[in-house]
Amino acid sequence: MWGKVCSREEEDEKAHKGFHRDYTLGIPFKGWCIERVVHMPLIEGGRIVLVLDSDPFAYRNKVEEVVKMMEIELGSGWIFHKSCKVYLFISSQRIVGCLHAEPIKKAFKVCSSSLNGGSEGTTAREVARQSSTTLQFGDISFKREIKKRTCSVNSSEVSDGILNGAIICEETVPAVCGIRAIWVTPSNRRKHIASQLLDAVRTSFCMGFVLERSQLAFSQPTSAGNALASNHIGTGSFLVYKISNLIS
């Protein structure tokens, strides 16, 4: 009996170490006979593979395996969606990054900390004084404040959500591509993998043309997501959108 208990503990410890290794370094991936590779010029010794819901079960099963890792940090029950195009970053026979992109129709504009860009330098916190409703982006909620104000371009009613000193405008704009979720293994961060995944989306999401960086909308503007979006686009003004409910 004691031997069985010790054996079970050893197996549990081995499984735990294996899971931690895969989470930190990436999920082992030997490759498929047929892969939809998104060719990117700056990738050395790796590749980005695009997976669709219409692909074989083995492909989708591997995506679900990656999603389980993503859910450790991003939360469970919302990442995977049948309409998503899934981009896997492969390096050294491991999946070290994953991005889920989905078609959308509209998004909200995240402006810089100043409404008019003039000398006033009004911050979002200074402007947001009248409580209204709540704006939900994924698992993140923002208090939504309404205040009439004259901008340098025109006068409009602006809905302000405090997002690291930024302002979320109430008026929507047309959009086609939403970045539902993006994740890179801890040991491979700060290697520009997320940026390369975003560029892969721009070149392959819409057949026939390349999206501008400013045309990508992000579903979860957390502090880390805000930094990624700002750095990739080159400005603090980018698009965010509300993800639809998960379709089972």
C-alpha positions in Angstrom: 0.0 0.0 0.0 2.8 2.4 0.9 4.6 1.7 -2.3 1.4 2.6 -4.3 1.1 5.9 -2.5 4.8 6.7 -3.1 4.4 5.8 -6.8 1.3 8.0 -7.1 3.1 10.9 -5.5 6.0 10.5 -7.9 3.7 10.4 -10.9 1.9 13.5 -9.7 5.3 15.3 -9.1 6.4 14.3 -12.6 3.2 15.5 -14.2 3.5 18.8 -12.3 7.0 19.3 -13.5 6.0 18.5 -17.0 3.1 20.9 -17.0 5.3 23.7 -15.5 8.0 23.0 -18.2 5.4 23.2 -21.0 3.9 26.4 -19.6 7.2 28.1 -19.2 9.0 26.9 -22.4 6.1 26.0 -24.7 4.0 23.0 -25.6 5.9 20.3 -27.6 5.0 20.4 -31.3 6.6 18.1 -33.9 4.6 19.7 -36.7 2.0 18.5 -39.2 2.3 17.1 -42.7 0.3 20.0 -44.1 0.6 23.4 -42.4 -0.8 26.8 -43.3 2.4 28.8 -42.7 2.3 32.6 -42.6 5.6 33.6 -44.1 7.2 36.4 -42.1 10.6 37.9 -43.1 12.0 38.5 -39.6 11.4 35.0 -38.1 14.7 33.1 -37.8 14.5 29.4 -36.9 10.8 29.5 -36.3 7.4 29.8 -38.1 3.9 31.0 -37.6 1.1 28.5 -38.4 -2.5 29.5 -39.0 -5.3 27.1 -37.7 -8.9 27.4 -38.7 -12.0 25.8 -37.2 -12.4 23.8 -40.5 -9.0 22.1 -40.0 -8.7 18.5 -38.8 -9.4 17.5 -35.3 -5.8 17.0 -34.4 -5.1 20.7 -35.3 -8.0 22.0 -33.2 -7.1 19.7 -30.4 -3.6 21.2 -30.2 -5.1 24.6 -30.1 -7.3 23.6 -27.2 -4.2 22.4 -25.4 -2.6 25.8 -25.9 -5.7 27.6 -24.7 -5.6 25.7 -21.4 -2.1 27.3 -20.9 -3.4 30.7 -21.9 -6.3 30.4 -19.4 -3.9 30.3 -16.5 -3.1 34.0 -17.0 -6.0 35.3 -19.0 -9.0 33.5 -17.4 -11.1 30.6 -18.6 -14.2 30.2 -20.7 -13.8 33.0 -23.2 -10.7 32.6 -25.3 -11.7 29.9 -27.8 -14.2 30.8 -30.4 -15.2 29.0 -33.6 -15.0 32.1 -35.7 -11.4 32.8 -34.6 -8.3 32.4 -36.7 -5.6 31.0 -34.5 -1.9 31.8 -35.0 0.7 29.6 -33.4 4.3 30.7 -33.1 6.6 27.7 -33.4 10.2 27.7 -32.2 12.5 24.8 -31.4 9.6 22.3 -31.8 7.5 24.1 -29.2 4.5 26.4 -29.4 5.8 29.5 -27.6 3.1 32.0 -28.6 -0.6 32.0 -29.6 -2.9 34.7 -31.0 -6.7 34.5 -31.5 -8.1 36.9 -34.1 -11.8 37.3 -35.1 -13.8 39.3 -37.5 -15.6 42.3 -36.0 -17.7 45.1 -37.4 -17.1 48.0 -35.0 -14.7 49.2 -32.3 -14.2 52.0 -29.9 -11.3 54.5 -30.1 -8.9 54.9 -27.2 -7.6 58.4 -27.3 -4.5 59.8 -25.7 -4.6 61.4 -22.3 -5.5 64.8 -23.8 -8.9 65.2 -25.5 -7.8 68.0 -27.9 -4.1 67.5 -28.0 -3.7 71.2 -27.2 -1.8 73.1 -24.4 -4.5 72.3 -21.8 -3.2 68.8 -21.3 -6.4 67.7 -19.7 -6.1 64.1 -18.4 -8.9 61.5 -18.5 -9.1 61.6 -14.7 -9.6 65.4 -14.7 -12.4 65.2 -17.3 -14.3 62.1 -15.9 -16.6 63.7 -13.3 -20.1 62.6 -14.1 -21.0 58.9 -13.6 -23.1 57.2 -16.2 -22.7 53.5 -17.1 -20.2 50.7 -17.2 -18.3 49.6 -20.3 -17.3 45.9 -20.3 -14.3 44.6 -22.4 -13.9 40.9 -21.8 -13.3 40.4 -18.1 -12.4 44.1 -17.6 -14.9 46.7 -16.6 -14.4 50.5 -17.0 -16.5 53.2 -15.4 -18.1 55.2 -18.1 -18.4 58.9 -17.6 -20.2 61.4 -19.8 -19.4 65.0 -20.1 -19.9 67.5 -22.9 -16.8 69.2 -24.1 -15.6 71.2 -27.0 -12.8 69.5 -28.9 -10.4 71.1 -31.4 -12.1 69.3 -34.3 -15.8 69.5 -33.3 -18.1 69.4 -30.3 -19.4 66.1 -29.2 -20.5 64.0 -26.3 -17.6 61.9 -25.2 -17.8 58.8 -22.9 -14.6 58.6 -20.9 -13.3 55.3 -19.5 -10.2 55.5 -17.4 -7.6 53.2 -19.0 -4.1 54.0 -17.7 -4.8 57.7 -18.3 -6.5 57.2 -21.7 -10.0 58.0 -22.8 -12.4 55.5 -24.4 -14.8 57.4 -26.8 -18.4 56.4 -26.9 -18.8 56.7 -30.7 -17.9 53.5 -32.6 -15.8 53.3 -35.7 -15.8 50.6 -38.4 -13.4 47.7 -37.8 -12.7 44.3 -39.4 -10.1 42.5 -37.2 -10.3 41.9 -33.5 -7.4 40.6 -31.4 -9.4 38.4 -29.0 -6.4 37.0 -27.1 -2.6 36.9 -27.4 -0.1 35.1 -25.2 3.6 34.2 -25.1 5.3 31.7 -22.8 7.1 33.3 -19.9 10.6 32.3 -21.1 10.0 33.7 -24.5 8.7 37.2 -23.7 10.5 40.4 -24.7 11.6 38.6 -27.9 9.1 40.5 -30.1 7.0 37.3 -30.6 3.8 39.1 -29.9 4.6 41.8 -32.4 5.4 39.2 -35.1 2.1 37.4 -34.4 0.3 40.8 -34.8 2.1 41.4 -38.1 1.2 37.9 -39.3 -2.5 38.8 -38.6 -2.2 42.0 -40.6 -0.8 40.2 -43.7 -3.1 37.2 -43.7 -6.4 38.0 -41.9 -8.0 39.6 -44.9 -7.4 37.9 -48.2 -6.0 40.3 -50.9 -4.7 43.2 -48.7 -2.6 44.0 -45.7 -4.2 45.7 -42.7 -2.6 48.8 -41.2 -1.4 48.5 -37.6 -4.0 51.1 -36.6 -6.8 48.8 -38.0 -6.3 46.1 -35.4 -8.7 46.3 -32.4 -7.9 44.7 -29.0 -10.4 43.0 -26.8 -8.7 43.3 -23.4 -6.9 46.6 -22.8 -5.2 45.6 -19.5 -2.1 47.5 -18.6 0.0 44.9 -20.4 -2.3 44.9 -23.4 -2.3 48.6 -23.5 1.5 48.7 -23.6 1.6 46.1 -26.3 -1.0 47.9 -28.5 0.7 51.3 -28.0 4.2 50.0 -28.8 3.0 48.0 -31.8 0.9 50.8 -33.3 3.3 53.5 -32.3 0.8 55.7 -30.5 -1.4 55.7 -27.4 -4.5 56.0 -29.6 -5.8 52.5 -30.7 -9.0 50.5 -31.1 -10.7 48.3 -28.5 -13.8 46.2 -28.9 -16.3 44.2 -26.9 -16.0 40.5 -27.4 -19.2 38.6 -28.2 -20.4 35.8 -26.0 -18.7 32.4 -26.4 -20.5 30.3 -28.9 -20.4 26.6 -27.9 
